[in-house]
Amino acid sequence: MKAMELVGLNTKWYRYQNRLTQEQFANKTKFKMAYISTIENGDANLTCKNIDNIAKTFGIKVNLLFAEDTAKKAKVLPKRVDLYNN
């Protein structure tokens, strides 16, 4: 997987683990909600500052956003966090 895809999928993974919708996560990071979707789809060319912001929001180390094992798990998550919570 490419770096942008890894960060995107891991962002989705940790967002789901924290039971956050994209809107809630956008509010915490101060990103626009559409940007969250772009990140999670692996289409955002993130700056180091934004990667640091994502990791800080989740309370994790930056390197975890590049982990392939959790990225693979994120591929099977449902489209919406409220479906995941049921």
DRENDO-1510 file (C-alpha; in Angstrom, 1 decimal, always signed):
<recs>
REC; n; res; u; v; w
REC; 1; MET; +0.0; +0.0; +0.0 .
REC; 2; LYS; +1.1; +3.6; -0.6 .
REC; 3; ALA; +1.6; +6.0; +2.2 .
REC; 4; MET; -1.5; +8.1; +1.5 .
REC; 5; GLU; -3.7; +4.9; +1.5 .
REC; 6; LEU; -2.1; +3.7; +4.7 .
REC; 7; VAL; -2.7; +6.9; +6.5 .
REC; 8; GLY; -6.2; +7.1; +5.2 .
REC; 9; LEU; -7.2; +3.6; +6.2 .
REC; 10; ASN; -5.6; +4.0; +9.6 .
REC; 11; THR; -7.3; +7.3; +10.2 .
REC; 12; LYS; -10.6; +5.5; +9.5 .
REC; 13; TRP; -9.6; +2.6; +11.7 .
REC; 14; TYR; -8.8; +4.8; +14.7 .
REC; 15; ARG; -11.8; +7.0; +14.1 .
REC; 16; TYR; -14.0; +3.9; +14.3 .
REC; 17; GLN; -12.2; +2.7; +17.4 .
REC; 18; ASN; -13.0; +6.1; +19.0 .
REC; 19; ARG; -16.6; +5.8; +17.8 .
REC; 20; LEU; -16.4; +9.2; +16.0 .
REC; 21; THR; -18.3; +10.2; +12.9 .
REC; 22; GLN; -16.5; +12.0; +10.2 .
REC; 23; GLU; -18.2; +15.2; +11.4 .
REC; 24; GLN; -17.1; +14.7; +15.0 .
REC; 25; PHE; -13.6; +13.9; +13.9 .
REC; 26; ALA; -13.5; +17.0; +11.7 .
REC; 27; ASN; -14.6; +19.1; +14.7 .
REC; 28; LYS; -11.7; +17.7; +16.8 .
REC; 29; THR; -9.1; +18.2; +14.2 .
REC; 30; LYS; -10.4; +21.5; +12.8 .
REC; 31; PHE; -10.4; +19.9; +9.3 .
REC; 32; LYS; -13.4; +20.3; +7.0 .
REC; 33; MET; -15.6; +17.2; +6.9 .
REC; 34; ALA; -15.0; +16.8; +3.1 .
REC; 35; TYR; -11.2; +16.7; +3.8 .
REC; 36; ILE; -11.7; +13.8; +6.3 .
REC; 37; SER; -13.4; +11.8; +3.5 .
REC; 38; THR; -10.5; +12.6; +1.2 .
REC; 39; ILE; -8.0; +11.5; +3.8 .
REC; 40; GLU; -9.8; +8.2; +4.5 .
REC; 41; ASN; -10.1; +7.5; +0.7 .
REC; 42; GLY; -6.3; +7.8; +0.5 .
REC; 43; ASP; -6.6; +10.8; -1.9 .
REC; 44; ALA; -5.1; +13.5; +0.5 .
REC; 45; ASN; -1.5; +14.4; +0.2 .
REC; 46; LEU; -1.1; +15.3; +3.9 .
REC; 47; THR; +1.5; +17.5; +5.4 .
REC; 48; CYS; +3.5; +16.4; +8.3 .
REC; 49; LYS; +1.6; +18.9; +10.4 .
REC; 50; ASN; -1.7; +17.3; +9.5 .
REC; 51; ILE; -0.4; +13.8; +10.2 .
REC; 52; ASP; +0.8; +15.0; +13.6 .
REC; 53; ASN; -2.6; +16.5; +14.2 .
REC; 54; ILE; -4.4; +13.3; +13.4 .
REC; 55; ALA; -2.1; +11.2; +15.6 .
REC; 56; LYS; -2.5; +13.8; +18.5 .
REC; 57; THR; -6.3; +13.7; +18.2 .
REC; 58; PHE; -6.3; +9.9; +18.6 .
REC; 59; GLY; -3.6; +10.0; +21.3 .
REC; 60; ILE; -1.3; +7.7; +19.3 .
REC; 61; LYS; +2.2; +7.7; +17.9 .
REC; 62; VAL; +2.5; +8.9; +14.3 .
REC; 63; ASN; +4.0; +5.6; +13.1 .
REC; 64; LEU; +0.7; +3.8; +13.9 .
REC; 65; LEU; -0.8; +5.7; +11.0 .
REC; 66; PHE; +1.5; +3.9; +8.7 .
REC; 67; ALA; +0.8; +0.3; +10.0 .
REC; 68; GLU; -0.4; -2.2; +7.4 .
REC; 69; ASP; -2.1; -4.5; +9.8 .
REC; 70; THR; -4.7; -2.0; +11.0 .
REC; 71; ALA; -5.0; -0.6; +7.5 .
REC; 72; LYS; -6.1; -4.0; +6.2 .
REC; 73; LYS; -8.6; -4.3; +9.0 .
REC; 74; ALA; -10.0; -0.9; +8.1 .
REC; 75; LYS; -10.8; -2.1; +4.6 .
REC; 76; VAL; -13.7; -4.2; +5.9 .
REC; 77; LEU; -15.3; -1.5; +8.1 .
REC; 78; PRO; -18.8; -0.4; +7.2 .
REC; 79; LYS; -19.3; +2.9; +5.4 .
REC; 80; ARG; -20.9; +4.6; +8.4 .
REC; 81; VAL; -19.7; +4.7; +12.1 .
REC; 82; ASP; -23.3; +4.4; +13.4 .
REC; 83; LEU; -23.6; +1.0; +11.6 .
REC; 84; TYR; -20.4; -0.1; +13.4 .
REC; 85; ASN; -21.8; +0.8; +16.8 .
REC; 86; ASN; -24.7; -1.6; +16.5 .
</recs>
